[in-house]
Amino acid sequence: MKISIIVGNLASTGAGRWVCRTFLLAEALQRLGYSVEMLGYLFGKSNIDLSQFPYPIYTFPGQNYPQFLRSMWQLNRKISGDVIYALKPKVSSFGTALFHQAWTKKPVILDIDDWELSWLGGDSYRYQPSFRALVRAILSPQGILRQPDSPPYVKWMESHIKRANAITIHTRFIHDRFGGVYVPNGKNLSLFDPALYDPEVSRKKYGLDPFRVLMFPGAPRPYKGVEDVLEALDILNWPDLRLVLVGGSPYDDYDQTLMNRWSHRIIKLPTFDYSQMPEVVSAAHVLVVPQRETAATLAQFPLKLTDGMAMAKPVIASAVGDIPEILGDTGFLTSPQSPSEIAQAIEVVFGDWERSAEKGRQARQRCLEKYSMECMAESVGCVVESVIAQR
């Protein structure tokens, strides 16, 4: 049995920036013994070496309409799987899968890992252009209706979600909105193993050894609450405390905005290959996941959260969405958008380091029990088997 995974964007502005849920699902499927192939568009360049993965990845030019239709046709001719697994309800992924299903009758599974419209006003989003704006949207090379995954098309694709033979999701928020089977993100715990690394050696390697390190291994965005951590550092004003940002934002210059104000509090590290991330995370004293409470964060399962848990790090996180359920009582929770509470949590963590380290060890055990790659494979395997049984 072969599974074809369809990805809307394998470039650095999409799944090709980091080893995200797309690649975790592929790994889980391979662990179950399925043959896997991945097919997707490149709307730009990828930050990761796509040849490193143990399954074929086929890429096609990411272009605006009408050229996109040629790329879609080329991708569809390459699909060889018995089951199609589309990532995100977008034209470039789910739409491509439904097009293939229309003439092959192959079953389609849709994975929803974000509420795409949450950044655009959610349910209140409407596309109601004037006649002149509509003409520009169609005729301009960069017009909104020339872009395959622009908001009007995303809203349209959401209306077709029920056409999927099955849906997988990873947060309760998305389940409440779209239904589906809960498949939480899994972590490769043989790779993310704190026993393989010496934190002091890692800190020295990355130039962090003079500092107490709070780490945020992700793309800074306003809704992710990085500013709240930096304001907490202002409150504490400890000279040896730093926030380490790993990777930076591929979407805009927001991380530079942070640097302009807090350069004395921030250390920036570049983007690393997935295989290097455990060593990078081992250099942290504490992982921070300070999500603000927005529709976007309610829909997300922050992978950086299980990065810290797997590496047995004390985790300070805001009580938003599924974060309290994921952490249980193995971390330090704060209210969202509360620098004062974050500052207090930092004082608690470093004030009793042995207790904090024990919390980290408990977090890894929780990861082993609930958020390992084996757990993810078991969950997604049940979905695939149910779809195959329907044929």
KAHUSUL-V985682 format. One line per field, one symbol per residue. burial: b if it has 9 or more other C-alpha atoms within 8 Angstrom, else e. A space follows every 10 residues. Layout:
burial = ???
This chain:
burial = ebbbbbbbbb bbbbbbbbbe ebebbbebbb eeebbbbbbb bbbebbbbee eeeeebbebb bbbbbeebee bbebbbeeee bbbbbbbbbb bbbbbbbbeb beeeebbbbb bbbbbebbee ebeeeeeeee eeebebbbee eebebbbbbb ebbbbebeee beebbbbbbb bbbbbeeebb bbbbbbbebe ebbbeebbbe bbbbebebbe ebbbbbbbbb bebbbbebbb bbbeeeeeee bbbbbbbbbe eeebbeebbe ebbebbbbbe eeeeeebbbb bbbbbbbbbb bbbebbbbbb beebbbbbbb bbbbbbbbbb bbbbeebeeb bbbbbbbbbe bbbebbeebe eeeeebbebb bbbbebbbee bbbebbbebb bebeeebbee e
